[in-house]
Amino acid sequence: NGMALKYMPEVFLTEEFCLDAVRQNGWALQYVPKKLRAEEICHEAVRQNGWALQHVPEGRQTREMCLEAVRQHGGALCYVPEVLQTREMCFEAVRQNGRALEDVPEALRTRE
């Protein structure tokens, strides 16, 4: 179970081990040491569980990763940096979860 990372001493954690863990459970990203949160590990975590986006370090999020997150969980839009938000992404978030409309920047809102 990927969540076992929570109980592993950091000295035993490698990129490969952490990658395997987040592939099993994306939520385990929160227990991956920040220095090991490379783009590949973060993207795999988000691919497995869109809510993991909240544990991706600032500057490591990509537009593709964020789009994948909001397609799974529209509420994850609140963790997408505004600079990465697009109309398409906001539309996908709201389509998945109407409550995500609260997090759509005014400039990206339309009547649709």
Backbone as ProteinMPNN parsed JSONL, in Angstrom:
{"seq_chain_A": "NGMALKYMPEVFLTEEFCLDAVRQNGWALQYVPKKLRAEEICHEAVRQNGWALQHVPEGRQTREMCLEAVRQHGGALCYVPEVLQTREMCFEAVRQNGRALEDVPEALRTRE", "coords_chain_A": {"N_chain_A": [[0.845, -1.181, 0.0], [0.642, 2.154, -0.924], [0.4, 4.153, 0.984], [1.968, 3.412, 3.067], [4.277, 4.802, 3.075], [4.119, 6.817, 4.892], [5.038, 5.784, 7.262], [7.639, 5.102, 6.851], [11.099, 5.475, 7.445], [12.824, 8.348, 6.371], [15.375, 7.951, 5.331], [15.289, 5.552, 3.984], [13.818, 6.011, 1.755], [13.571, 6.149, -1.698], [13.636, 7.535, -5.055], [12.52, 5.671, -6.832], [11.122, 3.934, -5.105], [9.264, 5.714, -4.001], [7.905, 6.46, -6.32], [6.67, 4.048, -7.037], [4.984, 3.852, -4.832], [3.221, 6.097, -5.089], [1.993, 5.416, -7.426], [0.406, 3.363, -6.631], [-1.203, 4.617, -4.762], [-2.117, 7.739, -5.1], [-2.496, 9.685, -3.193], [-0.493, 9.307, -1.401], [1.537, 10.993, -2.002], [1.79, 13.129, -0.293], [3.452, 12.199, 1.678], [5.877, 11.848, 0.531], [9.172, 12.896, 0.615], [9.935, 16.351, 0.199], [12.203, 16.918, -1.352], [12.272, 14.787, -3.079], [10.114, 15.026, -4.697], [9.847, 14.993, -7.648], [8.953, 15.942, -11.037], [7.955, 13.683, -12.44], [7.15, 11.881, -10.399], [5.243, 13.439, -9.106], [3.381, 13.826, -11.184], [2.527, 11.205, -11.674], [1.304, 10.671, -9.229], [-0.845, 12.477, -9.288], [-2.137, 11.532, -11.535], [-3.083, 9.138, -10.549], [-4.657, 9.986, -8.427], [-6.44, 12.78, -8.445], [-6.714, 14.685, -6.403], [-4.244, 14.768, -5.238], [-2.87, 16.837, -6.281], [-2.722, 19.016, -4.603], [-0.483, 18.563, -3.09], [1.668, 18.868, -4.689], [4.664, 20.489, -5.213], [4.988, 24.054, -5.434], [5.51, 25.44, -8.597], [6.169, 23.068, -9.771], [3.926, 22.114, -10.884], [2.242, 21.305, -13.881], [0.494, 22.376, -16.833], [-0.795, 20.245, -18.092], [-0.816, 18.295, -16.052], [-2.434, 19.568, -14.157], [-4.831, 19.785, -15.583], [-5.484, 17.114, -15.843], [-5.952, 16.532, -13.157], [-8.256, 18.132, -12.525], [-10.114, 17.022, -14.219], [-10.632, 14.635, -13.024], [-11.387, 15.356, -10.425], [-13.213, 17.992, -9.98], [-13.1, 19.892, -7.961], [-10.433, 20.161, -7.428], [-9.53, 22.31, -8.763], [-9.094, 24.498, -7.176], [-6.498, 24.214, -6.355], [-4.948, 24.735, -8.491], [-2.577, 26.817, -9.878], [-3.306, 30.193, -10.718], [-2.058, 31.174, -13.007], [-1.812, 28.963, -14.605], [-4.363, 28.263, -15.24], [-6.914, 27.771, -17.625], [-9.596, 28.495, -19.949], [-10.603, 26.074, -20.926], [-9.71, 24.275, -18.948], [-11.059, 25.216, -16.683], [-13.684, 24.848, -17.542], [-13.744, 22.043, -17.747], [-13.375, 21.398, -15.049], [-15.708, 22.458, -13.853], [-17.617, 21.035, -15.23], [-17.14, 18.502, -14.249], [-17.603, 18.895, -11.547], [-19.925, 20.95, -10.386], [-19.646, 22.749, -8.287], [-17.125, 23.714, -8.491], [-17.197, 26.041, -9.839], [-17.03, 28.167, -8.131], [-14.313, 28.571, -7.86], [-13.413, 29.46, -10.269], [-11.721, 31.938, -11.974], [-12.907, 35.269, -12.341], [-12.332, 36.479, -14.808], [-12.27, 34.335, -16.545], [-14.784, 33.351, -16.708], [-17.846, 32.556, -18.35], [-21.123, 32.943, -19.822], [-21.993, 30.449, -20.396]], "CA_chain_A": [[0.0, 0.0, 0.0], [1.443, 3.364, -1.044], [0.323, 4.98, 2.186], [2.993, 2.953, 4.011], [5.334, 5.826, 3.09], [3.941, 7.61, 6.112], [5.747, 5.152, 8.375], [8.999, 4.751, 6.441], [12.134, 6.476, 7.718], [13.213, 9.034, 5.134], [16.639, 7.414, 4.838], [15.001, 4.4, 3.121], [12.984, 6.407, 0.62], [14.25, 6.472, -2.953], [12.684, 7.975, -6.075], [11.809, 4.49, -7.345], [10.194, 3.471, -4.076], [8.189, 6.706, -3.914], [7.134, 6.362, -7.561], [5.806, 2.87, -6.883], [3.973, 4.149, -3.809], [2.176, 7.0, -5.598], [1.243, 4.696, -8.462], [-0.601, 2.584, -5.904], [-2.106, 5.539, -4.082], [-1.621, 9.087, -5.351], [-2.567, 10.477, -1.97], [0.766, 9.086, -0.685], [2.481, 12.069, -2.346], [1.989, 13.989, 0.876], [4.499, 11.618, 2.517], [7.132, 11.829, -0.221], [9.973, 14.065, 0.992], [9.879, 17.414, -0.816], [13.351, 16.834, -2.264], [12.034, 13.698, -4.033], [8.887, 15.278, -5.463], [10.177, 15.359, -9.028], [7.76, 16.055, -11.874], [7.403, 12.365, -12.766], [6.462, 11.358, -9.218], [4.051, 14.266, -8.898], [2.404, 13.56, -12.243], [1.963, 9.874, -11.419], [0.402, 10.789, -8.079], [-2.054, 13.167, -9.751], [-2.801, 10.614, -12.462], [-3.758, 8.13, -9.737], [-5.638, 10.666, -7.581], [-6.366, 14.208, -8.758], [-6.57, 15.506, -5.199], [-2.822, 14.839, -4.882], [-2.338, 18.101, -6.81], [-2.456, 19.945, -3.502], [0.82, 18.259, -2.496], [2.709, 19.103, -5.694], [5.326, 21.753, -4.874], [4.794, 25.204, -6.317], [6.465, 25.477, -9.693], [6.279, 21.744, -10.384], [2.681, 21.791, -11.573], [2.198, 21.602, -15.309], [-0.879, 22.543, -17.308], [-1.318, 18.895, -18.347], [-1.047, 17.674, -14.751], [-3.582, 20.233, -13.546], [-6.014, 19.404, -16.353], [-5.786, 15.739, -15.443], [-6.51, 16.576, -11.8], [-9.627, 18.662, -12.497], [-11.003, 16.089, -14.921], [-11.005, 13.618, -12.029], [-12.01, 16.014, -9.273], [-13.349, 19.408, -10.313], [-12.711, 20.707, -6.816], [-8.975, 20.351, -7.41], [-9.229, 23.59, -9.419], [-8.61, 25.456, -6.176], [-5.06, 24.002, -6.177], [-4.28, 25.064, -9.75], [-2.146, 28.217, -9.902], [-4.075, 30.97, -11.699], [-1.293, 31.328, -14.242], [-1.99, 27.754, -15.413], [-5.779, 28.046, -15.526], [-7.425, 28.158, -18.944], [-11.052, 28.295, -20.065], [-10.843, 24.635, -21.06], [-9.506, 23.641, -17.652], [-12.165, 25.623, -15.812], [-14.878, 24.169, -18.053], [-13.644, 20.637, -17.342], [-13.569, 21.333, -13.598], [-17.121, 22.707, -13.559], [-18.366, 19.907, -15.785], [-16.961, 17.371, -13.336], [-18.203, 19.258, -10.256], [-20.458, 22.305, -10.516], [-19.187, 23.627, -7.206], [-15.823, 24.271, -8.879], [-17.44, 27.384, -10.382], [-16.569, 29.116, -7.11], [-12.87, 28.785, -7.995], [-13.094, 29.95, -11.618], [-11.475, 33.38, -11.958], [-13.929, 36.079, -13.024], [-11.922, 36.73, -16.199], [-12.459, 33.133, -17.358], [-16.192, 32.934, -16.664], [-18.739, 32.913, -19.458], [-22.52, 32.621, -19.499], [-22.168, 29.01, -20.579]], "C_chain_A": [[0.888, 1.241, 0.0], [1.455, 4.225, 0.201], [1.323, 4.544, 3.258], [4.162, 3.934, 4.07], [5.299, 6.637, 4.379], [4.81, 7.079, 7.252], [7.2, 4.797, 8.061], [9.98, 5.848, 6.847], [12.637, 7.06, 6.387], [14.485, 8.459, 4.521], [16.422, 6.236, 3.88], [14.229, 4.77, 1.856], [13.838, 6.796, -0.584], [13.192, 6.948, -3.938], [11.863, 6.799, -6.587], [10.754, 4.002, -6.363], [8.99, 4.41, -3.988], [7.305, 6.668, -5.156], [6.182, 5.172, -7.496], [4.667, 3.157, -5.908], [2.859, 5.034, -4.363], [1.402, 6.376, -6.753], [0.146, 3.841, -7.829], [-1.656, 3.484, -5.279], [-1.539, 6.948, -4.212], [-1.591, 9.965, -4.118], [-1.288, 10.348, -1.145], [1.791, 10.177, -0.991], [2.755, 12.967, -1.149], [3.102, 13.475, 1.788], [5.839, 11.467, 1.795], [7.927, 13.063, 0.201], [10.007, 15.086, -0.15], [11.026, 17.317, -1.823], [13.176, 15.731, -3.314], [10.792, 13.924, -4.901], [9.21, 15.84, -6.85], [8.891, 15.35, -9.849], [7.133, 14.695, -12.164], [6.605, 11.789, -11.597], [5.169, 12.128, -8.984], [2.976, 13.958, -9.933], [1.752, 12.187, -12.044], [0.974, 9.917, -10.26], [-0.922, 11.414, -8.505], [-2.833, 12.279, -10.712], [-3.619, 9.578, -11.675], [-4.869, 8.753, -8.886], [-5.483, 12.174, -7.772], [-6.201, 15.112, -7.552], [-5.114, 15.639, -4.766], [-2.192, 16.142, -5.371], [-1.987, 19.071, -5.686], [-1.1, 19.704, -2.842], [1.976, 18.391, -3.496], [3.347, 20.452, -5.368], [5.064, 22.84, -5.918], [5.899, 25.219, -7.367], [6.66, 24.132, -10.373], [4.991, 21.339, -11.093], [2.828, 22.137, -13.046], [0.735, 21.734, -15.703], [-1.535, 21.171, -17.512], [-1.682, 18.195, -17.035], [-2.303, 18.253, -14.094], [-4.88, 19.865, -14.26], [-6.445, 17.986, -15.98], [-6.448, 15.711, -14.064], [-7.96, 17.044, -11.807], [-10.601, 17.79, -13.274], [-11.47, 14.98, -13.976], [-11.844, 14.217, -10.908], [-12.058, 17.516, -9.558], [-12.908, 20.33, -9.191], [-11.218, 20.953, -6.721], [-8.576, 21.656, -8.092], [-8.677, 24.603, -8.42], [-7.109, 25.306, -5.913], [-4.258, 24.31, -7.44], [-3.863, 26.53, -9.698], [-2.883, 28.975, -11.014], [-3.366, 31.084, -13.031], [-1.453, 30.113, -15.159], [-3.447, 27.511, -15.808], [-6.147, 28.57, -16.912], [-8.933, 27.969, -18.932], [-11.375, 26.807, -20.12], [-10.741, 23.939, -19.704], [-10.658, 23.96, -16.703], [-13.462, 24.948, -16.235], [-14.888, 22.71, -17.606], [-13.907, 20.48, -15.845], [-15.046, 21.476, -13.241], [-17.986, 21.57, -14.09], [-18.289, 18.701, -14.84], [-17.659, 17.64, -11.998], [-18.637, 20.718, -10.322], [-19.992, 23.267, -9.446], [-17.829, 24.259, -7.517], [-15.976, 25.67, -9.454], [-16.967, 28.458, -9.413], [-15.094, 29.474, -7.287], [-12.447, 29.26, -9.381], [-12.877, 31.456, -11.534], [-12.528, 34.117, -12.795], [-13.6, 36.264, -14.501], [-12.162, 35.528, -17.11], [-13.907, 32.647, -17.374], [-16.933, 33.399, -17.909], [-20.154, 32.554, -19.029], [-22.774, 31.128, -19.599], [-21.745, 28.33, -19.332]], "O_chain_A": [[1.786, 1.363, 0.833], [2.42, 4.949, 0.447], [1.5, 5.243, 4.255], [4.952, 3.901, 5.014], [6.332, 7.079, 4.882], [5.26, 7.845, 8.105], [7.907, 4.255, 8.911], [9.717, 7.028, 6.615], [12.842, 6.334, 5.413], [14.644, 8.485, 3.301], [17.287, 5.953, 3.05], [14.015, 3.925, 0.987], [14.712, 7.659, -0.493], [11.995, 6.788, -3.697], [10.649, 6.914, -6.757], [9.627, 3.693, -6.751], [7.845, 3.963, -3.911], [6.088, 6.827, -5.057], [5.013, 5.289, -7.865], [3.527, 2.752, -6.135], [1.681, 4.758, -4.136], [0.269, 6.774, -7.024], [-0.909, 3.626, -8.425], [-2.843, 3.159, -5.266], [-0.592, 7.307, -3.513], [-0.769, 10.875, -4.006], [-1.024, 11.185, -0.282], [2.809, 10.273, -0.306], [3.853, 13.508, -1.019], [3.64, 14.238, 2.591], [6.819, 11.012, 2.385], [7.399, 14.174, 0.149], [10.099, 14.716, -1.32], [10.842, 17.601, -3.007], [13.865, 15.742, -4.335], [10.466, 13.091, -5.747], [8.896, 16.986, -7.174], [7.868, 14.82, -9.414], [5.909, 14.563, -12.138], [5.506, 11.269, -11.79], [4.127, 11.537, -8.699], [1.798, 13.842, -9.596], [0.544, 12.043, -12.233], [-0.073, 9.272, -10.307], [-1.992, 10.936, -8.127], [-4.064, 12.279, -10.697], [-4.712, 9.195, -12.091], [-5.901, 8.123, -8.651], [-4.508, 12.768, -7.312], [-5.614, 16.189, -7.658], [-4.785, 16.542, -3.997], [-1.105, 16.511, -4.927], [-1.051, 19.86, -5.815], [-0.618, 20.563, -2.105], [3.12, 18.063, -3.179], [2.642, 21.455, -5.257], [4.937, 22.569, -7.112], [7.074, 25.033, -7.054], [7.259, 24.066, -11.447], [4.962, 20.343, -11.816], [3.457, 23.132, -13.407], [-0.155, 21.262, -14.995], [-2.692, 20.97, -17.145], [-2.74, 17.575, -16.932], [-3.125, 17.519, -13.546], [-5.908, 19.657, -13.616], [-7.634, 17.708, -15.825], [-7.391, 14.953, -13.837], [-8.809, 16.426, -11.165], [-11.802, 17.822, -13.006], [-12.574, 14.456, -14.12], [-12.866, 13.663, -10.502], [-11.061, 18.219, -9.395], [-12.4, 21.423, -9.441], [-10.781, 21.857, -6.008], [-7.419, 22.068, -8.012], [-7.881, 25.468, -8.786], [-6.507, 26.191, -5.304], [-3.036, 24.164, -7.457], [-4.709, 27.401, -9.495], [-3.059, 28.455, -12.116], [-4.012, 31.09, -14.079], [-1.249, 30.225, -16.367], [-3.726, 26.636, -16.628], [-5.745, 29.663, -17.31], [-9.483, 27.357, -18.016], [-12.296, 26.335, -19.453], [-11.586, 23.113, -19.357], [-11.165, 23.08, -16.008], [-14.251, 24.524, -15.39], [-15.909, 22.201, -17.145], [-14.581, 19.54, -15.424], [-15.574, 20.715, -12.431], [-18.975, 21.192, -13.464], [-19.268, 17.975, -14.666], [-18.231, 16.734, -11.394], [-17.797, 21.619, -10.313], [-19.948, 24.476, -9.674], [-17.434, 25.231, -6.873], [-14.998, 26.411, -9.549], [-16.55, 29.538, -9.832], [-14.673, 30.565, -6.903], [-11.257, 29.442, -9.639], [-13.758, 32.179, -11.069], [-12.971, 33.622, -13.831], [-14.491, 36.212, -15.349], [-12.248, 35.688, -18.328], [-14.21, 31.63, -17.998], [-16.682, 34.479, -18.443], [-20.352, 31.93, -17.986], [-23.68, 30.605, -18.949], [-21.802, 27.104, -19.247]]}, "name": "protein", "num_of_chains": 1, "seq": "NGMALKYMPEVFLTEEFCLDAVRQNGWALQYVPKKLRAEEICHEAVRQNGWALQHVPEGRQTREMCLEAVRQHGGALCYVPEVLQTREMCFEAVRQNGRALEDVPEALRTRE"}
